[in-house]
Amino acid sequence: MIDEKDQLISNLENEVRRLRDENKKLEETVQWMHDLIWQMVREREEQKDGEISSQTAEKLAAIHA
């Protein structure tokens, strides 16, 4: 009876370790995705700012032409 309980406890401890490892990997993946999304948002904003600057320069050039 004690051996069965010890074995069950050992199995559960192993499962807890496995789940913690899996959770850590998932958290790292979520953080990577979060960082990537924000990087893409910043790049898109920079592109928009560049396009707006170009359009403004073209309009000013047309006005002063």
C-alpha positions as MATLAB code, in Angstrom:
seq = 'MIDEKDQLISNLENEVRRLRDENKKLEETVQWMHDLIWQMVREREEQKDGEISSQTAEKLAAIHA';
ca = [
       0.000    0.000    0.000;
       2.768    2.454    0.914;
       4.710    1.562   -2.215;
       1.658    2.323   -4.339;
       1.234    5.700   -2.656;
       4.925    6.457   -3.074;
       4.707    5.528   -6.729;
       1.611    7.676   -7.198;
       3.312   10.621   -5.499;
       6.402   10.153   -7.655;
       4.275   10.027  -10.810;
       2.413   13.157   -9.808;
       5.642   15.006   -9.037;
       6.982   14.036  -12.459;
       3.790   15.258  -14.095;
       4.010   18.555  -12.213;
       7.611   19.030  -13.410;
       6.604   18.228  -16.978;
       3.700   20.666  -16.830;
       5.906   23.401  -15.370;
       8.429   22.899  -18.167;
       5.685   23.014  -20.769;
       4.201   26.117  -19.172;
       7.592   27.838  -19.225;
       7.987   27.126  -22.941;
       4.483   28.432  -23.625;
       5.149   31.600  -21.622;
       8.351   32.171  -23.608;
       6.429   31.686  -26.858;
       3.739   34.147  -25.789;
       6.402   36.710  -24.822;
       8.142   36.227  -28.188;
       4.835   36.707  -30.014;
       4.050   39.807  -27.953;
       7.455   41.327  -28.728;
       7.120   40.494  -32.423;
       3.658   42.042  -32.679;
       4.814   45.273  -31.042;
       7.869   45.388  -33.282;
       5.616   45.038  -36.329;
       3.273   47.757  -35.015;
       6.217   50.139  -34.525;
       7.534   49.397  -38.015;
       4.100   50.017  -39.509;
       3.806   53.317  -37.634;
       7.247   54.365  -38.869;
       6.199   53.531  -42.426;
       3.020   55.575  -42.038;
       5.002   58.487  -40.623;
       7.389   58.268  -43.584;
       4.506   58.212  -46.055;
       2.865   61.191  -44.365;
       6.146   63.115  -44.463;
       6.566   62.327  -48.161;
       3.003   63.360  -48.945;
       3.396   66.592  -46.975;
       6.650   67.388  -48.773;
       5.000   66.749  -52.153;
       2.068   69.036  -51.273;
       4.381   71.778  -50.074;
       6.469   71.452  -53.214;
       3.331   71.699  -55.351;
       2.168   74.792  -53.473;
       5.509   76.540  -53.893;
       5.952   75.499  -57.524;
];
